[in-house]
Amino acid sequence: MGIPLRVLFIEDSELDAELTAAELARGDFELQMERVETEDDMSAALADADWDLVICDYRLPRFSAEDALSTLKNSNKDLPFIITSGAVTAEDVVSLLKQGAHDFMDKNALARLVPAVERELRDAKIREQRRVAEQRVRVLSRAIEQSPVSVVITDPKGHIEYVNPRFEETTGYTSSEAMGRSLGFTLLDEESASAMDELWSTVSSGVEWRGEFCNVKRDGQLIWEAVNVSPLTDPQGTLTHYVVIKEDITVRRSYEEQLLRQAHYDHLTGLANRVLLMDRLTVALENAARTGQQTALLGIDLDHFKNVNDSLGHSVGDNLLKEAAQRLSSCIRGGDTLARMGGDEFVVVLPQITNLRDVHKIAENIVRQFERPFTIIGKDYFVTSSVGIALYPEDGGNPHLILRNADLAMYKAKDLGRNQYHFFTEDINQRLMQRLELETRIRHVITKDELLLHYQPIYNLSDNSVAGFEALVRWRQADGSLRMPGDFIPVAEDIGIIQEIDSWVLQAACKETSSLLNQQPGELRLAINISPRQLEAPGYADFVRRQLSLNHLKPSQLELEITERVLVNDAEATRTNIEALCNLGVRLSIDDFGTGYSSLGYLQKYPFHTLKIDRSFVSNISENPNARRLIETIITMAHGLDMEVVAEGIESEQERRFLMEHGCDQAQGFLLSRPLPLHDVISNM
């Protein structure tokens, strides 16, 4: 037989209640339970039955843990009250604990539920005993002697006349040592002494006082006590004594302080976290606004820290972050705030700036601190820092804007080469606004039908005949101008809509060119660039197959241009798509060969048909002998792998002649034809 346990669940999720009940059942409890969701139902349940325990969800649609706690208090029943939640702030938990809740339990981690319930059931019994003792303490000396809490009786001036054994056990002072001394003789500090003055002011007017004090035991240990002071009067109403009930709440206070520390401090470095930083920054800005002084905020990021984590592991990276925090702490002044925002990002708040030289000096010191190597497992690792600085009120009027602008300045420092600091400027902000506007507009290019295609012919160098066309996307602007892909494709990749654009290009190009490709003698091909992310999409090869079928194109008429970056990443989904495209018969081309991680090993993995020489090599043919030798080598290598070679960006006759003489198969560039609308391409053929 299990231990009988009557549980009242304040819970809107039947499943969560059942999971909690199952955990209690595993703890050898035999449950009688009821689940309610509203104040009325809870009041009725408390009135209709006797319960051992209340387990309450933190927030319900029509009820809350705070309301439920108030309802329990109004019922005059003292039941253990345990809060459960999947997500709640430490401040809210501490607040409810102070209001009378007994414990907090994470719904996702119920391992300590059973011991917590056992403890609270025990504590509930103790509280019941204490209530009985407190009710009789004024007349029954024996009850006072056996009380589970400290009991002190003083004269009207607050001098101790009696202490019970629990007081002696708790404080370490004997009755004779305490006799005649002031009630506050064990107080820790002046703040508690000030609260004691408030206590006497309250009780001397005949009103009961409740509060908390930090006391020092005889052996020097600190304890927190909840104190209740009640005035006693004789039948004539004259004050005769004060009865003081004191309960040791050290464990509870320690738990509260732990929760508050977790809420405000970074567990790894011990520095302030984002929550505390925002509080300190808000106060600093308010003070600066009142005094007319400046406040500086420094955003700090460790350069290439990811390399340490990836190569040495996160435990080593954590040790480096701890040392980095120590180095940063040595750079700041008293009154400044240093916080870790997460990862390798730190922030320093410098309030009350009277001279910008101080900001420069601190920033320079931070950069200099990270020029020294970090010694890890006997080896030196260099992890420098980039620092961005924003000033209040010049660079923003609120904490969030100051943080953002310091972050932007930090990225500017990285763009300029890292290992330095940079102040925020309006130019940085302007670039951000332009970028945000571009991101907003580009998200709607498909639905607004703002994209169009131009086609650049690819010519056979041997007879100047057209071998195919490369489809190139353009973005039509409101004024009728066209935006080139280099201006918006990188942004589309960053914000995750490149697959949508790539899919539109493939669909539109196949549809627009199908008649031309199928009517021309010989076999022209359509070349299309695809993003690495497109190849990571499951089922991309099936999408290509459908477009070819819808437009009656043969797979060999489509050539997909892939960058070397795709092959370096070597993701499983990418390999699956490339293999499926090869099996389908689609031509594959390596685009911009030589500008990335060129490797013959990558070219051997899949049956590529074409290798494209990047325009950066072609443009140097006339001036750079190394470029000419490199092009010769690329052509020889590609032919050795049975691949056709296409040169991009031909703009002079000298370039065309050199490439033709050295065996390059095909070419495209402004010398031969600019990218044009399809009808212009057709008319020029």
C-alpha positions as CSV (number, residue, x, y, z in Angstrom):
1,M,0.0,0.0,0.0
2,G,1.3,3.4,-0.9
3,I,1.2,6.5,1.3
4,P,-2.2,8.2,0.9
5,L,-1.9,11.7,-0.6
6,R,-4.8,14.0,-1.5
7,V,-3.6,16.5,-4.2
8,L,-5.6,19.5,-5.5
9,F,-4.2,20.4,-9.0
10,I,-4.7,23.9,-10.2
11,E,-3.9,23.1,-13.8
12,D,-5.5,23.7,-17.3
13,S,-3.6,20.8,-18.9
14,E,-5.0,17.4,-18.1
15,L,-1.8,15.8,-19.5
16,D,0.5,17.8,-17.3
17,A,-1.5,16.9,-14.2
18,E,-1.4,13.2,-15.2
19,L,2.4,13.4,-15.8
20,T,2.9,15.0,-12.3
21,A,0.6,12.5,-10.7
22,A,2.5,9.6,-12.3
23,E,5.7,11.0,-10.9
24,L,4.1,11.0,-7.4
25,A,2.8,7.5,-7.9
26,R,6.4,6.4,-8.6
27,G,7.3,7.8,-5.2
28,D,5.0,5.3,-3.5
29,F,2.1,7.8,-3.0
30,E,-1.5,6.6,-3.4
31,L,-3.2,9.6,-5.0
32,Q,-6.6,11.0,-4.5
33,M,-6.7,14.0,-6.9
34,E,-8.9,16.6,-8.4
35,R,-8.0,19.1,-11.1
36,V,-9.5,22.7,-11.3
37,E,-8.9,25.7,-13.5
38,T,-10.8,28.6,-11.9
39,E,-11.0,30.5,-8.6
40,D,-14.6,29.3,-8.0
41,D,-13.7,25.7,-8.6
42,M,-10.7,25.9,-6.3
43,S,-12.7,27.6,-3.5
44,A,-15.3,24.9,-3.8
45,A,-12.7,22.1,-3.8
46,L,-11.1,23.5,-0.7
47,A,-14.4,23.8,1.1
48,D,-15.7,20.3,0.1
49,A,-12.6,18.2,0.9
50,D,-9.5,18.0,3.0
51,W,-6.3,18.1,1.0
52,D,-2.7,17.4,1.8
53,L,-1.1,19.4,-1.0
54,V,-1.8,22.0,-3.8
55,I,0.2,21.8,-7.0
56,C,-0.4,24.9,-9.2
57,D,0.5,25.8,-12.7
58,Y,2.2,29.2,-12.8
59,R,-0.3,30.7,-15.4
60,L,-3.7,29.5,-16.6
61,P,-5.9,31.1,-19.1
62,R,-8.4,32.4,-16.4
63,F,-6.3,32.0,-13.3
64,S,-2.7,32.4,-12.0
65,A,-0.5,31.0,-9.3
66,E,-0.6,34.3,-7.4
67,D,-4.5,34.3,-7.5
68,A,-4.5,30.6,-6.4
69,L,-2.2,31.4,-3.5
70,S,-4.5,34.2,-2.4
71,T,-7.5,31.9,-2.7
72,L,-5.7,29.3,-0.5
73,K,-4.9,32.0,2.1
74,N,-8.5,33.2,2.2
75,S,-9.6,29.6,2.9
76,N,-7.6,29.7,6.1
77,K,-6.1,26.4,5.3
78,D,-2.3,25.9,5.6
79,L,-1.5,23.5,2.7
80,P,1.9,23.0,1.0
81,F,1.7,25.1,-2.2
82,I,4.0,24.0,-5.0
83,I,4.3,26.0,-8.3
84,T,5.0,24.2,-11.6
85,S,5.9,25.8,-14.9
86,G,7.8,25.2,-18.1
87,A,9.0,28.9,-18.3
88,V,9.0,31.5,-15.6
89,T,11.4,34.2,-14.4
90,A,13.4,33.8,-11.2
91,E,12.0,37.1,-10.0
92,D,8.4,35.8,-10.3
93,V,9.3,32.6,-8.4
94,V,11.0,34.6,-5.6
95,S,8.0,36.9,-5.4
96,L,5.6,34.0,-5.0
97,L,7.9,32.3,-2.4
98,K,7.8,35.5,-0.4
99,Q,4.0,35.6,-0.6
100,G,3.8,32.1,0.9
101,A,4.4,29.5,-1.9
102,H,6.6,26.7,-0.6
103,D,8.5,25.5,-3.7
104,F,8.9,25.8,-7.4
105,M,9.2,22.8,-9.8
106,D,10.1,22.9,-13.5
107,K,7.6,20.8,-15.5
108,N,10.4,19.5,-17.6
109,A,12.5,18.3,-14.6
110,L,10.3,16.6,-12.0
111,A,13.1,14.4,-10.6
112,R,13.0,16.3,-7.2
113,L,9.2,16.4,-7.0
114,V,8.8,13.4,-4.7
115,P,11.5,14.5,-2.1
116,A,10.1,18.1,-2.3
117,V,6.6,16.8,-1.6
118,E,7.8,14.7,1.3
119,R,9.7,17.7,2.7
120,E,6.7,20.0,2.4
121,L,4.4,17.5,4.0
122,R,6.8,17.3,6.9
123,D,7.1,21.1,7.0
124,A,3.3,21.4,6.9
125,K,3.1,19.2,10.0
126,I,5.8,21.4,11.7
127,R,3.8,24.5,10.8
128,E,0.7,23.0,12.3
129,Q,2.6,22.3,15.5
130,R,4.0,25.9,15.5
131,R,0.5,27.3,15.1
132,V,-0.7,25.4,18.1
133,A,2.3,26.5,20.1
134,E,1.8,30.2,19.1
135,Q,-1.8,30.1,20.0
136,R,-1.0,28.9,23.6
137,V,2.4,30.6,24.0
138,R,0.9,33.5,26.1
139,V,-0.5,31.1,28.8
140,L,1.1,27.8,28.4
141,S,4.8,27.8,29.3
142,R,5.2,24.2,28.5
143,A,4.1,24.8,24.9
144,I,6.6,27.6,24.7
145,E,9.4,25.3,25.9
146,Q,8.5,22.7,23.2
147,S,7.9,25.2,20.4
148,P,9.7,24.4,17.1
149,V,10.5,28.1,16.7
150,S,12.4,30.5,18.9
151,V,10.3,32.3,21.4
152,V,11.6,35.5,23.2
153,I,9.7,37.6,25.8
154,T,10.9,41.1,26.5
155,D,9.9,43.9,28.8
156,P,8.2,47.0,27.4
157,K,11.7,48.5,26.7
158,G,12.8,45.5,24.6
159,H,15.1,43.9,27.2
160,I,15.0,40.1,27.1
161,E,13.3,38.4,30.0
162,Y,12.9,34.9,28.6
163,V,14.1,32.7,25.7
164,N,13.0,29.2,25.0
165,P,15.3,26.2,24.3
166,R,14.9,26.6,20.5
167,F,16.4,30.1,20.8
168,E,19.4,28.6,22.6
169,E,19.8,25.9,19.9
170,T,19.4,28.3,17.0
171,T,21.7,31.2,18.2
172,G,24.1,29.3,20.5
173,Y,23.5,31.8,23.3
174,T,22.3,30.4,26.6
175,S,19.3,31.8,28.4
176,S,21.5,33.4,31.1
177,E,23.7,35.1,28.3
178,A,20.7,36.5,26.6
179,M,18.8,37.7,29.7
180,G,18.7,41.5,30.1
181,R,20.1,42.2,26.6
182,S,18.3,44.1,23.9
183,L,16.3,42.0,21.5
184,G,18.5,43.1,18.6
185,F,21.8,42.1,20.1
186,T,22.4,39.4,17.5
187,L,21.7,41.7,14.5
188,L,24.3,41.6,11.7
189,D,24.6,45.2,10.4
190,E,23.3,48.8,10.6
191,E,20.6,48.1,8.0
192,S,19.0,45.5,10.3
193,A,19.4,47.9,13.2
194,S,17.4,50.5,11.2
195,A,14.7,47.9,10.6
196,M,14.7,47.2,14.4
197,D,13.8,50.9,15.0
198,E,10.9,50.5,12.6
199,L,9.8,47.3,14.5
200,W,9.7,49.2,17.9
201,S,7.9,52.1,16.3
202,T,5.2,49.7,15.1
203,V,4.7,47.5,18.1
204,S,4.8,50.4,20.6
205,S,1.6,51.6,19.0
206,G,0.0,48.3,19.8
207,V,0.3,46.8,16.3
208,E,1.8,43.4,15.5
209,W,5.1,43.5,13.4
210,R,6.4,41.0,10.9
211,G,9.7,41.0,9.0
212,E,13.0,39.3,8.4
213,F,16.4,39.9,9.9
214,C,20.0,38.6,9.3
215,N,21.5,37.6,12.7
216,V,24.9,36.4,13.8
217,K,25.1,33.2,15.9
218,R,27.4,32.9,18.8
219,D,29.9,31.0,16.7
220,G,29.9,33.7,14.0
221,Q,27.6,31.9,11.5
222,L,24.9,33.9,9.8
223,I,21.2,33.0,9.9
224,W,18.1,34.6,8.4
225,E,15.0,34.6,10.6
226,A,11.4,35.5,10.0
227,V,10.3,37.5,13.1
228,N,6.8,38.1,14.5
229,V,6.5,40.6,17.4
230,S,3.2,41.0,19.3
231,P,2.5,43.3,22.2
232,L,0.9,41.9,25.4
233,T,-1.3,44.0,27.6
234,D,-2.9,43.4,30.9
235,P,-6.7,43.5,31.5
236,Q,-6.5,47.3,31.8
237,G,-4.8,47.5,28.4
238,T,-1.4,48.5,29.7
239,L,1.6,47.1,27.7
240,T,3.4,44.6,29.8
241,H,5.5,42.5,27.5
242,Y,6.4,41.7,23.9
243,V,6.3,38.1,22.6
244,V,8.7,37.5,19.7
245,I,8.4,34.4,17.5
246,K,11.5,33.7,15.3
247,E,11.8,31.1,12.6
248,D,15.0,30.1,10.9
249,I,14.6,30.7,7.1
250,T,18.2,30.5,6.1
251,V,17.6,27.7,3.6
252,R,14.8,29.6,2.0
253,R,16.8,32.8,1.7
254,S,19.7,30.9,0.3
255,Y,17.4,29.4,-2.4
256,E,16.0,32.9,-3.2
257,E,19.5,34.4,-3.5
258,Q,20.6,31.5,-5.7
259,L,17.6,32.1,-8.0
260,L,18.3,35.8,-8.1
261,R,21.9,35.2,-8.9
262,Q,21.1,32.8,-11.7
263,A,18.7,35.5,-13.1
264,H,21.3,38.3,-13.0
265,Y,24.8,36.7,-13.4
266,D,26.5,34.6,-16.0
267,H,27.1,31.1,-14.6
268,L,30.4,30.6,-16.5
269,T,32.3,33.9,-15.8
270,G,30.3,35.3,-12.8
271,L,29.9,38.6,-14.7
272,A,26.6,40.4,-15.0
273,N,24.3,38.9,-17.6
274,R,22.0,40.6,-20.2
275,V,19.2,41.2,-17.6
276,L,21.4,42.9,-15.1
277,L,23.2,44.8,-17.8
278,M,20.0,46.3,-19.1
279,D,19.1,47.4,-15.6
280,R,22.5,49.0,-15.0
281,L,22.5,50.6,-18.4
282,T,19.0,52.0,-17.9
283,V,20.1,53.5,-14.6
284,A,23.3,54.9,-16.1
285,L,21.4,56.6,-18.9
286,E,18.8,58.1,-16.5
287,N,21.6,59.5,-14.3
288,A,23.4,60.9,-17.4
289,A,20.2,62.6,-18.6
290,R,19.8,64.2,-15.2
291,T,23.4,65.3,-14.8
292,G,24.2,66.2,-18.4
293,Q,27.1,63.8,-18.5
294,Q,27.9,61.2,-21.2
295,T,27.7,57.4,-20.9
296,A,29.7,55.1,-23.1
297,L,28.9,51.5,-24.0
298,L,31.5,49.2,-25.4
299,G,30.5,46.1,-27.3
300,I,33.3,43.5,-27.4
301,D,33.6,40.4,-29.5
302,L,36.5,37.9,-29.5
303,D,38.0,37.5,-33.0
304,H,38.0,33.9,-34.4
305,F,37.0,32.5,-31.0
306,K,34.9,29.9,-32.9
307,N,38.2,28.4,-34.2
308,V,39.2,27.6,-30.6
309,N,35.9,25.9,-29.8
310,D,35.9,23.9,-33.1
311,S,39.5,22.7,-32.8
312,L,40.0,22.3,-29.0
313,G,36.4,21.7,-27.7
314,H,34.0,23.7,-25.7
315,S,35.5,23.0,-22.3
316,V,38.8,24.6,-23.4
317,G,36.8,27.5,-25.0
318,D,35.0,28.0,-21.6
319,N,38.4,28.3,-19.8
320,L,39.5,30.9,-22.4
321,L,36.3,32.8,-21.8
322,K,36.9,32.8,-18.1
323,E,40.4,34.2,-18.6
324,A,39.0,36.8,-21.1
325,A,36.5,37.9,-18.4
326,Q,39.4,38.4,-16.0
327,R,41.4,40.4,-18.5
328,L,38.4,42.6,-19.3
329,S,37.7,43.1,-15.5
330,S,41.2,44.5,-15.1
331,C,40.5,47.2,-17.7
332,I,37.4,48.8,-16.1
333,R,37.0,51.4,-13.3
334,G,35.0,51.1,-10.1
335,G,31.4,51.7,-10.8
336,D,31.6,50.4,-14.4
337,T,29.6,47.3,-15.4
338,L,31.1,44.4,-17.3
339,A,28.6,41.9,-18.7
340,R,28.7,38.7,-20.8
341,M,25.9,38.8,-23.3
342,G,26.5,35.1,-24.4
343,G,29.0,33.2,-26.5
344,D,32.1,35.4,-26.9
345,E,30.3,38.7,-26.7
346,F,30.9,41.1,-23.8
347,V,29.6,44.6,-23.0
348,V,31.1,47.4,-20.8
349,V,29.0,50.3,-19.5
350,L,31.0,53.4,-18.6
351,P,28.8,55.8,-16.7
352,Q,29.6,59.5,-15.9
353,I,32.0,60.1,-18.7
354,T,33.5,63.6,-18.5
355,N,36.3,63.2,-21.0
356,L,36.4,61.0,-24.2
357,R,40.1,60.4,-23.5
358,D,39.0,58.0,-20.8
359,V,36.9,56.0,-23.3
360,H,39.8,55.8,-25.7
361,K,42.2,54.7,-22.9
362,I,39.9,51.9,-21.7
363,A,39.2,50.7,-25.3
364,E,42.9,50.7,-26.1
365,N,43.7,48.8,-22.9
366,I,41.0,46.2,-23.8
367,V,42.6,45.7,-27.3
368,R,46.1,45.5,-25.8
369,Q,45.0,42.9,-23.2
370,F,44.1,40.5,-26.0
371,E,47.3,41.0,-28.0
372,R,48.9,38.6,-25.4
373,P,48.3,34.9,-26.3
374,F,46.2,32.6,-24.3
375,T,48.2,29.6,-23.1
376,I,46.1,26.4,-23.5
377,I,47.5,22.9,-22.9
378,G,51.0,24.2,-23.3
379,K,50.4,26.1,-26.6
380,D,49.8,29.7,-27.3
381,Y,46.6,30.8,-29.0
382,F,46.0,34.3,-30.2
383,V,42.4,35.5,-29.8
384,T,42.2,39.3,-30.4
385,S,39.2,41.5,-29.7
386,S,37.1,43.9,-31.8
387,V,35.5,46.8,-29.8
388,G,32.6,49.0,-30.9
389,I,31.7,52.1,-28.9
390,A,28.5,54.1,-28.8
391,L,27.9,57.2,-26.7
392,Y,24.8,58.5,-24.9
393,P,23.1,60.8,-25.8
394,E,24.9,61.3,-29.2
395,D,24.3,57.8,-30.6
396,G,20.9,56.9,-29.1
397,G,18.4,57.9,-26.4
398,N,17.6,54.4,-25.0
399,P,19.4,51.3,-23.9
400,H,18.4,49.2,-26.9
401,L,19.5,51.7,-29.5
402,I,22.9,52.3,-27.7
403,L,23.4,48.5,-27.6
404,R,22.6,48.2,-31.3
405,N,24.9,51.0,-32.3
406,A,27.8,49.7,-30.3
407,D,27.2,46.4,-32.0
408,L,27.3,48.0,-35.4
409,A,30.5,49.8,-34.5
410,M,32.0,46.5,-33.4
411,Y,31.3,44.9,-36.7
412,K,32.8,47.9,-38.4
413,A,36.0,47.3,-36.4
414,K,35.9,43.7,-37.7
415,D,35.5,44.9,-41.3
416,L,38.5,47.1,-40.9
417,G,40.7,44.1,-39.9
418,R,39.8,43.2,-36.3
419,N,42.1,43.7,-33.2
420,Q,41.0,47.4,-32.9
421,Y,38.2,49.6,-31.7
422,H,35.8,51.9,-33.6
423,F,33.3,54.5,-32.6
424,F,29.8,54.5,-34.0
425,T,29.2,57.0,-36.8
426,E,26.1,58.1,-38.7
427,D,27.5,56.5,-41.8
428,I,27.3,53.1,-40.2
429,N,23.7,53.8,-39.3
430,Q,22.9,54.9,-42.8
431,R,24.3,51.7,-44.2
432,L,22.2,49.7,-41.8
433,M,19.1,51.6,-42.8
434,Q,19.8,50.9,-46.4
435,R,20.4,47.3,-45.7
436,L,17.2,46.9,-43.7
437,E,15.2,48.6,-46.5
438,L,16.8,46.3,-49.0
439,E,15.9,43.2,-46.8
440,T,12.3,44.4,-46.5
441,R,11.9,45.0,-50.3
442,I,13.6,41.9,-51.4
443,R,11.3,39.7,-49.4
444,H,8.5,40.6,-51.8
445,V,10.2,40.5,-55.2
446,I,8.4,37.3,-56.2
447,T,4.9,38.3,-55.2
448,K,5.3,41.8,-56.7
449,D,6.7,40.3,-60.0
450,E,9.8,42.5,-59.9
451,L,12.3,39.9,-61.2
452,L,13.2,39.4,-64.9
453,L,15.8,37.5,-66.8
454,H,18.5,38.5,-69.2
455,Y,20.5,36.0,-71.2
456,Q,24.1,36.1,-72.1
457,P,25.1,33.9,-75.1
458,I,27.9,31.4,-74.7
459,Y,30.0,31.1,-77.9
460,N,32.1,28.3,-79.4
461,L,35.5,29.9,-79.9
462,S,36.3,27.6,-82.8
463,D,33.6,28.9,-85.1
464,N,31.9,31.7,-83.1
465,S,28.6,29.7,-83.1
466,V,26.2,29.9,-80.1
467,A,26.5,27.0,-77.7
468,G,23.9,28.2,-75.2
469,F,22.8,30.9,-72.9
470,E,23.4,31.8,-69.3
471,A,20.2,33.1,-67.5
472,L,21.0,36.1,-65.3
473,V,18.4,37.5,-62.9
474,R,17.7,41.2,-62.7
475,W,15.6,43.2,-60.2
476,R,13.4,45.9,-61.7
477,Q,13.3,49.1,-59.6
478,A,10.4,51.5,-59.3
479,D,12.2,54.0,-61.6
480,G,12.7,51.4,-64.3
481,S,16.4,50.8,-63.7
482,L,17.7,47.3,-63.1
483,R,19.6,46.1,-60.1
484,M,22.3,43.6,-60.7
485,P,22.5,40.3,-58.8
486,G,25.7,41.2,-57.0
487,D,23.7,43.9,-55.2
488,F,20.9,41.7,-53.9
489,I,21.7,38.0,-54.1
490,P,24.2,38.0,-51.1
491,V,21.4,39.7,-49.0
492,A,18.9,37.1,-50.2
493,E,21.3,34.4,-49.0
494,D,21.8,36.1,-45.6
495,I,18.1,36.4,-44.9
496,G,17.2,32.9,-46.2
497,I,15.1,33.6,-49.3
498,I,17.7,32.7,-52.0
499,Q,15.9,29.3,-52.6
500,E,12.7,31.1,-53.4
501,I,14.6,33.3,-56.0
502,D,16.5,30.4,-57.4
503,S,13.3,28.4,-57.9
504,W,11.7,31.3,-59.7
505,V,14.8,31.7,-62.0
506,L,14.7,28.0,-63.0
507,Q,11.0,28.0,-63.6
508,A,11.0,31.3,-65.6
509,A,14.2,30.4,-67.6
510,C,12.9,27.0,-68.6
511,K,9.5,28.4,-69.7
512,E,11.0,31.4,-71.6
513,T,13.6,29.5,-73.5
514,S,11.9,26.2,-74.2
515,S,10.7,27.2,-77.7
516,L,14.2,28.5,-78.7
517,L,16.0,25.5,-77.3
518,N,13.8,23.0,-79.0
519,Q,13.6,24.8,-82.4
520,Q,17.3,25.5,-83.0
521,P,19.3,22.9,-84.9
522,G,21.9,21.2,-82.8
523,E,21.5,21.2,-79.0
524,L,21.7,24.6,-77.3
525,R,22.0,24.5,-73.5
526,L,20.5,26.7,-70.8
527,A,23.0,27.6,-68.0
528,I,21.7,28.7,-64.6
529,N,23.5,29.5,-61.4
530,I,22.2,27.8,-58.2
531,S,22.8,28.7,-54.6
532,P,24.5,26.2,-52.3
533,R,21.4,26.4,-50.1
534,Q,19.3,25.2,-53.0
535,L,21.2,22.0,-53.2
536,E,20.7,21.5,-49.5
537,A,16.9,21.4,-49.9
538,P,15.4,17.9,-49.9
539,G,13.8,17.0,-53.2
540,Y,15.5,19.7,-55.3
541,A,16.3,17.2,-58.1
542,D,12.6,16.3,-58.3
543,F,11.8,20.0,-58.7
544,V,14.2,20.2,-61.6
545,R,12.8,17.1,-63.2
546,R,9.3,18.6,-63.0
547,Q,10.4,21.8,-64.7
548,L,12.1,20.0,-67.5
549,S,9.0,17.8,-68.1
550,L,6.6,20.8,-68.0
551,N,8.6,22.6,-70.7
552,H,9.5,19.6,-72.8
553,L,13.2,20.1,-72.3
554,K,15.8,17.3,-72.3
555,P,17.9,17.1,-69.2
556,S,21.1,17.5,-71.3
557,Q,19.8,21.0,-72.4
558,L,20.0,22.3,-68.8
559,E,23.4,23.1,-67.2
560,L,23.4,24.0,-63.5
561,E,26.4,26.1,-62.4
562,I,27.7,25.1,-59.0
563,T,30.4,27.0,-57.0
564,E,33.3,25.2,-55.3
565,R,31.9,26.1,-51.9
566,V,29.1,23.5,-52.4
567,L,31.7,20.8,-52.7
568,V,33.7,21.9,-49.8
569,N,30.7,21.8,-47.5
570,D,29.9,18.3,-48.6
571,A,26.5,18.0,-46.9
572,E,24.6,14.8,-47.1
573,A,21.5,16.5,-48.7
574,T,23.8,18.2,-51.2
575,R,25.4,14.9,-52.2
576,T,22.0,13.3,-52.6
577,N,20.7,16.1,-54.9
578,I,23.9,16.2,-57.1
579,E,23.8,12.4,-57.5
580,A,20.1,12.6,-58.5
581,L,20.8,15.4,-61.0
582,C,23.6,13.4,-62.5
583,N,21.4,10.3,-62.8
584,L,18.7,12.5,-64.4
585,G,21.2,13.6,-67.1
586,V,21.4,17.3,-66.2
587,R,24.8,18.9,-67.0
588,L,26.9,20.2,-64.1
589,S,29.3,23.1,-64.3
590,I,31.9,24.3,-61.8
591,D,31.5,28.1,-61.7
592,D,34.3,30.6,-60.9
593,F,36.9,27.9,-60.8
594,G,40.1,28.9,-59.0
595,T,38.6,31.5,-56.7
596,G,37.8,29.2,-53.9
597,Y,39.2,25.9,-52.5
598,S,40.1,24.5,-55.8
599,S,40.9,20.8,-55.6
600,L,41.0,17.9,-58.1
601,G,39.5,15.7,-55.4
602,Y,36.3,17.7,-55.6
603,L,36.1,17.4,-59.4
604,Q,36.5,13.6,-59.2
605,K,33.4,13.1,-57.0
606,Y,30.8,13.9,-59.7
607,P,30.8,13.8,-63.6
608,F,31.1,17.5,-64.2
609,H,30.7,18.5,-67.9
610,T,32.0,22.1,-67.8
611,L,34.6,24.2,-65.9
612,K,34.2,28.0,-66.0
613,I,37.3,30.2,-65.7
614,D,36.6,33.2,-63.5
615,R,36.7,36.6,-65.1
616,S,39.3,37.8,-62.5
617,F,41.8,35.5,-64.3
618,V,40.7,36.5,-67.8
619,S,41.0,40.2,-67.1
620,N,44.7,39.8,-66.2
621,I,45.7,38.0,-69.3
622,S,47.3,41.1,-70.9
623,E,49.3,42.2,-67.8
624,N,50.0,39.2,-65.6
625,P,52.2,36.3,-66.9
626,N,51.1,34.2,-63.9
627,A,47.5,34.6,-64.9
628,R,48.2,33.3,-68.4
629,R,50.1,30.3,-67.1
630,L,47.3,29.6,-64.6
631,I,44.7,29.7,-67.4
632,E,46.8,27.3,-69.5
633,T,47.1,24.9,-66.6
634,I,43.3,25.0,-65.9
635,I,42.5,24.3,-69.5
636,T,44.9,21.4,-69.7
637,M,43.6,20.0,-66.4
638,A,40.0,20.3,-67.4
639,H,40.5,18.6,-70.8
640,G,42.4,15.9,-69.0
641,L,39.2,15.3,-67.0
642,D,37.2,15.3,-70.2
643,M,35.5,18.6,-69.3
644,E,34.7,21.6,-71.6
645,V,36.2,24.9,-70.6
646,V,34.2,28.2,-70.6
647,A,36.0,31.5,-70.0
648,E,33.9,34.3,-68.5
649,G,34.3,38.1,-68.8
650,I,36.0,38.4,-72.2
651,E,36.2,42.1,-73.0
652,S,39.1,42.4,-75.5
653,E,40.2,40.7,-78.7
654,Q,43.5,39.9,-77.1
655,E,41.8,37.9,-74.4
656,R,39.6,36.0,-76.9
657,R,42.6,35.2,-79.2
658,F,44.7,34.0,-76.2
659,L,42.0,31.7,-75.0
660,M,41.2,30.3,-78.4
661,E,45.0,29.6,-79.1
662,H,45.3,27.7,-75.9
663,G,42.4,25.4,-76.5
664,C,39.6,27.1,-74.5
665,D,36.3,25.7,-75.9
666,Q,33.8,28.4,-75.2
667,A,33.5,31.9,-73.9
668,Q,31.1,34.7,-72.9
669,G,31.7,38.4,-72.1
670,F,30.9,41.9,-73.2
671,L,33.2,41.6,-76.3
672,L,30.9,38.8,-77.6
673,S,27.5,39.9,-76.2
674,R,26.2,41.7,-73.2
675,P,23.3,40.0,-71.3
676,L,20.1,40.9,-73.1
677,P,16.4,40.3,-73.0
678,L,15.6,37.0,-74.7
679,H,13.9,38.6,-77.8
680,D,17.1,40.7,-78.4
681,V,19.2,37.6,-78.1
682,I,17.0,35.8,-80.7
683,S,17.1,38.7,-83.1
684,N,20.9,38.8,-82.9
685,M,21.3,35.1,-83.8
